[in-house]
Amino acid sequence: MSSDESRAILETLGCTVGDAAAHDGALSVVPPSWRSDIEGEADLVEEVLRVKGYDEIPPEPLPRDTVISRPAIDARRRRLELARRTLTERGLTEAVTFSFVSSAAAAQFGGGTQEMRLDNPISADLDAMRPSVLPGLVEAAVRNAARGFPDVALFEVGPLYRDATPEGQANVAAGLRAGRKGARDWRDRTGEVELFDAKADALAALAAAGAPVDNIQTSAEPPPWFHPGRAGTLRLGPTVLGYFGEMHPDVLDAFDAKGPIAAFEVFLDAVPLPRGGRARPLLRVSVFQPVERDFAFVVDRDLPAETLLRAARSIDRRLVSDIRLFDVYEGKGLPDGKKSLAIAVTLQPQDATLTEAEIEAFSTRLVAAVEKATGGTLRG
């Protein structure tokens, strides 16, 4: 727009406009006394455009660096939605709790320090930033039980606060299951929840976030708010990805909760980003018949099953589509201090149907690798 057109619009609105030549081409404008909302140059531009008409602005496409459209959110933010969707599909109900908890509740989960206290809390029971998402979920489960709904499965995706620095805030996916797994029915004897329910939920959330689940190690080093004998820590090398297990009895007593409560908390920010920007491998569909073989190994009673599974997974990853533990046996027929671990291995050929010789060769390699890694023997 020309200076004359802008001047005419502003004068029509009651402004006093000075000579542009005296101000190096810029207009000097004094708004009328009744237009106290005009405070600066941006307000004058808005007034001129409003009268001229925004539809008069010619469309101008934004420059594009590439013809390929970019995602609206990055991988770090997308993993939050993927974890939320996965936990919902597993039957958990999403909850949204306060980021504040009581100091007593925070102390049960390793928090409650003075630096995390609020100067002006909205309630005396919400005077500290939560060091974990679990306190709010436990309180929600207790409230549900008090109203006649003891069997709950809840989760929340949100931040926790370890300290007062920006680095102390971390995005997590946490959840719990309380009461029974299913309805009380004579045909359904699933019983109460246990730590393996929480572990399955935790691994599902990590898998949705892009974590290499097959490489995750489990160690019996849970934080003190979990039961020391019924909980574990999920690690990827030295990095802690999360915790799972049954809540400690002292914590249940502090919240006046009836156990057992199986809970988990995974740290989504700790999951490494996928290489090359691809979160999942390409789908490969084979037209050839899969082959399943069972193997049982006699190992030391204290040996984690994960050690055996990791050794089995190291054999021909392209051919093996699935390996799972389906039986653990201790007792008659086994030496003292020993147990039997049975695994099912599914072979999915991609190029041709497997021959008996190829299956036997694979079985020999798998048995040798497992025996070397575990010190066990193939059970006859």
N, C-alpha and C positions, 0 to 999 in steps of 0.2 A: 504494500500500500504506500501511496505517496504521502509526504508530509502534509500536504494541503488537505488530503482526505482525512487523515488522522486528526488534524487541527479542527476541521469542521465538525467531526463527531464529538470531540471533547468539548468544544464550545457549546454544542447543542445540549450536552449534559450539564452545562452550567459551570464548566471549568474556565479559568483564565489562563490563556496560552500566550507565552512570550514569543519573541522573535527567534526563529530557528537560526538565523545567521549570526546572532550574538552568542550562540552556544555551540558553535562548530557543527551546525546541522541538527543538533538535538533540540527537541521541544522542551521548554520550561513551563511546567503546568502547576497551577495552584487549584486544588479541588475546592468546590463550594463548601460552605460551612456545614451543610446538612449531609455531606458524604464523608463521615468520619471513618468509613471502612476503607477508603482509598489511602493507603499508607506509602506505597512505593511504585517503582516502575512496573512491576509485575501486575499490579492492580490496574494501572492505566492500559497496559496491553490487553488485559482481560476485558475492559470496558469497550475498547475499540473493536475487538473481535466479536464481542457479544452483539454490538449494533450492526457491524458489517455482516455477521452471520458465519457460524462455524462451517456451514455447508459450502462456503466459498473457498475454504482452504483446499487446495488441490491435493489429491492423494499422491503420496510418494512412497514407493515400496522400500522397505529396509534392506540394506545390503546383506547378502547371504554369502557366508564363507564356503558353504558346501551345498550341493543339491540334496543331500541326505538330511532329513529332519532330525533334530536332536530331541532327546527325551525331555519331558517337562521337569523331571526331578532326577537328581544324580543317584548313583548306586547306593550311597550311604543312607539317603532318605528312603529310597525304594525298599531297602531291606526291612525297614520298620513295617511297611504295609504288607510285605510278603509274610513276615512273622505273624502279624495280626491275622491275616487271612488263614494261614495254616493252623493256628491254634483254634480259630473259630471252626474250621472244618473238623477238628478233632473233638468237637463237642463241648469246648469250654466257652463260657459266657464272658464277654468283655466287661470289665468294670473300670470306672474312672474314679479314683480316690484322690484325696487331698495330697499335695506334696508336703504338707505339714503333718506331723504326728506329735504325740506327747513326748516329753523328755524321757519318761520311764519306758515307753515303747521303743524309742530310738536307742536307748541304752541296751535293750535286749538284742539289738542287731548291730552292735558295734558303733553306735553313734551317741548322740546326746551331749557332745562336747560343747563348751561355752561358745566357741566361735560359730557354731551352727544354731545357736539359740536366736529367736526372733525378738527384736526390741519392742515390737508392737504387735503381738499375735492377735488373731481374730477371736481366739478362744484360749482359755487356760489349758485345754487339752490338745491344742495345736500350736505348741510353742517352740517346736524344733523342726528343722528340715529333715526329711526322711533319708536315712542312710541306705535304705533298701525299700523296694516296692512291696515287699511281703507284709510289713506291719498293717498296712491298710487293707490288704486282702484278707489277712487273718481276722481283723476286726469285722470285715464284711461277712465272713463265714460265720462268726459268732452271732452277729445280728440275725442272719438268716436262720441259724439253728434255734435262736430264741423265739422265732416266729413260726416254728414248725417245719422248717426246711433244712434238715441237717445234712442232706446229701447235695453238695454243691461242687461245681467245677468252674473256677473263675480264673481270669488272666487279665493282665494290664501291660500295655507297652508305653513306657514313659521314662522320665529321667529319675536318677537318684543323685544324692549329693554327698560326696565323701568329705569335702572341705569347702572353704569359702572362695576358692579360686575357680576361674572358668574351666580349668582342666579337671577340677574335681567333680564336674557334672558328667554323667555317662548315661547313654540310652540303653535300657534293658527291656527284656521281655520276661515277665515273671508270672507265675500261676500256681494254683494249688487245687487239690482235690481232697474233699473231706467226706466222711461218712462211707457209704457203700458205693460200689462201682455201678450197680444196676438196681432196678426195682426189687422189692422183696417179693419173690415169687418162687414157688417150689421147683419150677423149671430152670431158674437162674440162680446158681449158687456161686456167683463170682466173689462174694465176700467183700471185705473192706479194702480200701485203697492201700497201696504200698509204694515203696521207693521206686520200683521198676516202672510204675505208672508215671511218676514224675520224670524219671530218666528218659522215657520214650517221648514225653512232651518236650523236654529240653532239647533232645537231639533233633526232633522235628523242626523246632524253631531255628536251631542252628543251621540245619540243612536248607531251610527256606531262605536264610540270610546269606547263603553261599559258602558256608564252612565245609571243608573236606571231611565229612563225618567219618569216613573209613580210617582217617589218620588221627582221629581224636583219641587221646588216652584218658583212662579213668583211674583216679587215685583216691584212696580212702583218707583224704585230708579235708573234710568239710569244715566250714566255719562253726563257731561254738553254738549258734542257734539251731543247728541241725543235730539230729541224734548221732552220736559218734560211731555207732555200729550199724547204722542204717542210712548212710548218706555217702556222697562222694563228690569229687571235683572233676570237672571236664577240662582237659588241657590240650593245647596244640603246641607241643614243645614246651618252652618255659611260660607261654602265655596262658593265663587262666581265662577260659571262655564261659564258665558258669559253675553253678552248684545245683545239686538235686538231693532229695532224700526226705525222710520223715522229720517233722519238727521235733525239737528237743522237748522232753516233758516239762522242764522248767519254764520254757517259753509258753507252752500251752497253759500251764498254771498261771503265769503272769497275765495272760489274756483271758483267763477263765474259759478256755476252749476245751472241748472234748475231742480227744484224738481217736484214731490217728489222723494226722493231716500230712499228706505228701505234697511237697512244694518244690519249685525250681526257680532259678533266676539265671538268665544267660545275658552276657554283656555283648550287645550287638556291635558296638563300636570296636570291639577287640577282634572281630572276625576279619581276616585279611580280604582285601578287595580282589575280585577275580582278575586273573591276568588276561590282557587283551580285551577287556571289557565284556567278556562273555561269562555269564553266571552259570549257565548249564551247558553240558555237552550236547551236541546234536543228536537227535533221535535216530537210532539205527534199528530198522526192522528187518529181521532175518526170515527167510522162507524155509530155513532148515530146522529139523526137529531138535529141540533141546534135549539134553541128557542130564539126569540127576543121579548122583552117587552119594552114599552115606559113608562116613568114616567115624570111628570111635577110637579115642586115644586114652590111655591110662597115664595120668600125670599126677604130680604132687597135689595134695589137697589145697594147699595155699596158693597154687598157681592161678592167676586171673585168666578167665576164659578169653579175655581180650587179647592176651599174648598169643594164644593159639590161633585165634581168628586172624590176627594181623599177619602171622606167618603164612597161613593158608591163602590170604588175599594177595600175597606177593608173587604167587605163581600164575603166570600167563593172564594178566588182567584183561587182555583183549578177548580171551576165550571164556573166562568166567563171568557170568552175569549176576550171580548171587551166591553168597555164603552165609549161612545162618546156623546158630546153635539151637538144637532142638531137644537135647536131653542131657541131664547131669545125674550121675548115679554114684552113690557111695554105699558100701555095705558088703553083703555076702558075695564071695567070689573075687573080691579085690583085696590086695595087701593093705595092712594098716597104714594110714597116712596117705592113701591114694584115692583118686576119684576118676570117674570116666566122663569124658566130654565127647558128645556126639555132634557132628556137624553135617549138614546137607549142602552139597555143592552142585550148582546148576551150571552146566556147560552149554553155551549158545554159539554154535559155529556160524560164521559169516560167509564162508566161501564154498563149503561142501559139507556133506554129511560126514560125521566122525566115524572112523572105523574102530573096531575093537582094539587094534594095536595102538592107535592114537589115544584112546581112552585109558588104556593100561599104562602108556608112557606118561600121561599126565598124572595118573594116580601115584605112580612111583615117585615122580618129582615132588608132589604135594606131601606124601608121607615122609620123605627124606627131609623136606624143609621144616615140617612141623616137629619132627623128632629132634632135629638139630636145635630149634629155637626153644623148645619146651623141656627137653630132656626126657620126654615121655616115649611110650611105645604104642604101636598100633594094637588095638585090642582084638584078640582072636575071636 
